[in-house]
């Protein structure tokens, strides 16, 4: 993982959960979809600082120092392995976007993503089509025959529907975490970086989705675990191969030793978006 990509891991995890709920790939934006009122698109020449995508913030959408690849992933609700044939420059060239919503509107996340899809079409000449491809994957399974889990995966009894209805905070509002920088995990959410993840009241499927962002390929939940779990996972090797190097455990070793689960090589069919055309933007 490059230095630049380290700043966007958490954003990718957020997009991963959106992808789970997505009804399917939409290769071309609809003329009926909403548009931004006005948009500024620039190449970020310095490429310094974190990459950030604001999402549906009040009044406008902002992407700062963000590779176009990640803007595409956001717009279409994709995981990284679901985007094919994107040119190298969509990764290496950072983009700044500031776009305002139509006057008097307060679009939700789905509408903002539709606006970004139209922006990609109009300002980048973006065209793509969807395909189903078989690709390497991992199956997330139980590591032990007796089903015993690891010390960092524990059942949660938190009612997230009630938590949300009461408008309680989620950041740093969960139980104690041995891997979180703040010492507490999120409540009813997941926090991840390139070397740790911590989640409160997450399902095994949600854990699998987060691991996809770390491993760059699909992860299929085959644990059979029901209910929700508090999870802490930490690894120290940058090389996410299936073997550890020295005292630095790979994510594969960490998943087995800390969670009592196992990542097994597999294959699966995946809906992917194949880029047909994308052009560097003209400066405003």
C-alpha positions in Angstrom: 0.0 0.0 0.0 1.4 3.4 -1.0 1.8 6.3 1.3 -1.1 8.1 -0.4 -3.4 5.1 -0.1 -2.9 5.0 3.6 -5.1 8.1 3.9 -8.0 6.6 2.1 -8.4 3.2 3.8 -11.1 4.4 6.2 -13.0 6.0 3.3 -12.8 2.7 1.4 -14.2 0.8 4.4 -17.1 3.3 4.5 -17.7 2.7 0.7 -17.5 -1.0 1.3 -20.6 -1.0 3.5 -22.5 1.1 0.9 -21.6 -1.4 -1.8 -23.2 -4.2 0.2 -26.5 -2.4 0.1 -26.2 -1.4 -3.5 -28.8 -2.9 -5.8 -26.3 -3.4 -8.6 -23.9 -1.7 -11.0 -25.1 1.1 -13.1 -22.6 1.6 -15.9 -24.1 4.9 -17.2 -25.8 7.7 -15.3 -29.4 8.4 -16.1 -30.5 11.8 -17.6 -33.1 11.9 -14.9 -30.5 11.7 -12.1 -29.8 14.9 -10.2 -26.9 17.2 -11.2 -24.7 19.6 -9.2 -25.6 23.3 -9.7 -22.0 24.1 -10.3 -18.7 22.2 -9.9 -15.0 23.1 -9.8 -12.6 20.3 -10.9 -8.9 20.7 -10.6 -5.8 18.5 -10.6 -4.1 18.7 -7.3 -0.5 19.5 -8.3 1.0 19.2 -4.8 -0.6 15.9 -3.8 0.1 16.5 -0.2 -1.9 15.8 2.9 -4.8 13.3 3.4 -7.2 12.3 0.7 -10.8 13.1 1.7 -14.3 12.6 0.3 -16.9 14.6 2.1 -20.0 12.7 1.1 -23.4 14.5 1.5 -22.3 17.5 3.6 -24.6 20.5 3.9 -24.6 22.6 0.7 -21.8 21.0 -1.3 -19.7 17.9 -2.1 -16.0 18.1 -1.6 -13.2 15.8 -2.6 -9.6 16.9 -1.7 -6.4 15.4 -3.0 -8.2 12.2 -4.0 -7.2 9.9 -6.8 -9.9 9.7 -9.4 -10.1 6.0 -8.9 -11.5 6.5 -5.4 -14.0 9.1 -6.6 -15.3 6.5 -9.1 -15.5 3.9 -6.3 -17.5 6.3 -4.2 -19.8 7.3 -7.1 -20.7 3.7 -8.0 -20.6 2.2 -4.5 -17.8 -0.2 -5.4 -14.9 -2.0 -3.7 -11.5 -1.7 -5.3 -11.6 -5.1 -6.9 -14.9 -4.3 -8.6 -13.3 -1.6 -10.9 -11.4 -2.9 -14.0 -9.4 -1.4 -16.8 -9.0 2.0 -15.1 -5.8 3.8 -16.4 -2.9 4.1 -14.0 -3.2 7.9 -13.9 -6.6 7.6 -12.2 -4.6 6.3 -9.2 -1.5 8.5 -9.5 -3.2 11.8 -10.2 -5.0 13.6 -7.4 -8.2 15.5 -8.0 -9.9 18.4 -6.1 -13.6 18.8 -6.6 -15.9 21.4 -5.0 -19.5 21.1 -6.2 -22.7 22.8 -4.9 -26.1 21.2 -4.7 -29.1 22.8 -6.5 -30.5 25.7 -4.4 -32.8 24.7 -1.6 -32.0 21.0 -1.9 -30.6 18.6 0.8 -29.7 15.5 -1.1 -29.1 12.2 0.6 -26.1 9.9 0.0 -27.7 8.1 -2.9 -28.5 11.4 -4.7 -25.0 12.8 -4.1 -23.5 9.7 -5.6 -25.7 10.1 -8.6 -24.5 13.7 -9.0 -20.9 12.5 -8.9 -21.7 9.9 -11.6 -23.0 12.7 -13.8 -20.0 14.8 -13.0 -17.7 12.0 -14.0 -19.5 11.7 -17.3 -19.5 15.4 -18.1 -16.1 16.4 -16.9 -14.0 13.2 -17.4 -15.8 11.7 -20.4 -16.3 8.6 -18.2 -17.9 5.6 -19.8 -18.1 2.0 -18.6 -20.0 -1.2 -18.8 -20.8 -3.9 -16.3 -19.6 -7.5 -16.4 -19.7 -10.6 -14.2 -16.2 -12.1 -13.8 -14.9 -15.0 -11.8 -11.9 -13.9 -9.7 -9.7 -15.1 -6.8 -11.3 -14.6 -3.4 -11.1 -15.7 0.2 -13.6 -17.6 2.2 -13.9 -16.5 5.8 -14.3 -19.6 7.9 -14.0 -20.9 11.4 -10.4 -21.8 12.2 -11.2 -24.5 14.8 -13.4 -27.6 14.5 -14.9 -26.9 17.9 -16.0 -23.4 16.8 -14.2 -21.6 19.5 -13.3 -18.1 18.6 -10.3 -16.0 19.4 -9.7 -13.6 22.3 -10.5 -10.5 20.2 -13.9 -11.5 18.9 -16.7 -11.4 21.5 -20.4 -11.4 21.2 -22.1 -8.0 21.5 -25.5 -7.4 23.1 -25.9 -3.8 22.0 -29.1 -2.9 20.2 -27.9 -0.7 17.3 -31.4 0.1 16.2 -32.2 1.6 19.6 -28.8 3.3 19.7 -29.5 5.0 16.4 -33.0 5.9 17.3 -31.7 7.6 20.5 -29.2 9.5 18.3 -26.3 8.4 20.5 -22.8 9.1 19.3 -20.9 6.2 17.6 -17.3 7.4 17.4 -15.2 6.2 20.4 -18.5 5.3 22.1 -18.1 1.5 22.3 -16.3 -0.7 24.6 -12.6 -0.7 25.4 -10.3 -1.6 22.5 -6.8 -2.9 22.6 -6.0 -1.6 19.1 -7.9 1.7 18.7 -5.7 4.8 19.1 -8.3 6.2 21.5 -8.6 3.0 23.5 -12.3 2.6 22.6 -13.9 1.1 19.6 -16.9 2.6 17.7 -20.4 1.8 18.8 -22.3 0.1 16.0 -19.6 0.8 13.5 -16.2 -0.1 12.2 -12.9 1.8 12.2 -10.0 0.6 10.1 -6.5 1.6 9.0 -3.8 -0.2 7.1 -2.7 -2.1 10.2 -5.7 -2.5 12.5 -9.5 -2.6 12.5 -11.9 -2.4 15.4 -15.7 -2.7 15.3 -18.6 -2.6 17.7 -21.7 -4.8 17.2 -20.7 -6.0 13.7 -21.9 -9.1 11.9 -19.5 -11.6 10.4 -20.6 -10.4 6.9 -19.7 -6.8 7.8 -16.3 -8.0 9.0 -15.8 -9.9 5.7 -16.6 -6.7 3.8 -14.0 -4.7 5.7 -11.4 -7.4 5.1 -12.0 -7.1 1.4 -10.7 -3.5 1.5 -7.5 -4.7 3.2 -6.9 -7.7 0.9 -8.0 -6.3 -2.5 -10.1 -9.2 -3.4 -13.6 -10.5 -2.4 -14.1 -12.1 1.0 -17.1 -14.4 1.3 -18.5 -15.0 4.8 -18.8 -18.8 5.4 -18.4 -18.7 9.2 -22.1 -19.5 9.9 -21.9 -17.1 12.8 -25.1 -15.3 13.6 -25.6 -12.2 15.7 -23.2 -9.3 16.2 -19.7 -9.1 17.5 -17.1 -6.8 19.0 -13.9 -7.2 17.1 -10.3 -6.0 17.5 -7.7 -7.0 14.9 -4.1 -5.8 14.6 -1.3 -6.9 12.2 2.1 -5.4 11.7 3.3 -6.7 8.3 2.8 -4.5 5.3 3.1 -7.6 3.1 -0.3 -9.2 3.3 0.8 -12.6 2.0 -0.5 -15.8 3.6 2.7 -16.2 5.6 4.2 -14.0 8.3 7.7 -12.5 8.0 9.7 -12.9 11.2 7.9 -11.4 14.2 5.5 -9.4 11.9 2.2 -11.3 11.6 0.4 -11.0 8.4 -3.3 -10.2 8.4 -3.9 -13.9 7.7 -2.1 -14.9 10.9 -3.8 -12.2 12.9 -7.3 -13.2 11.7 -6.6 -16.8 12.9 -4.8 -16.1 16.2 -6.9 -13.1 17.3 -10.4 -13.9 15.9 -10.3 -17.6 15.7 -11.2 -17.4 12.0 -9.4 -18.3 8.8 -9.0 -16.9 5.3 -9.1 -19.7 2.8 -8.3 -19.1 -0.9 -11.4 -19.5 -3.1 -13.0 -18.2 -6.3 -16.2 -16.3 -6.7 -18.3 -14.5 -9.3 -18.2 -10.7 -8.9 -20.0 -7.9 -10.7 -17.4 -5.5 -12.0 -17.4 -2.1 -13.7 -15.1 -2.1 -16.7 -13.9 1.4 -17.8 -14.3 2.1 -21.5 -13.2 5.7 -21.5 -11.9 8.3 -19.0 -10.1 11.5 -19.7 -7.9 13.8 -17.7 -10.0 16.9 -16.7 -9.3 20.3 -18.2 -8.4 22.8 -15.6 -11.1 25.4 -14.7 
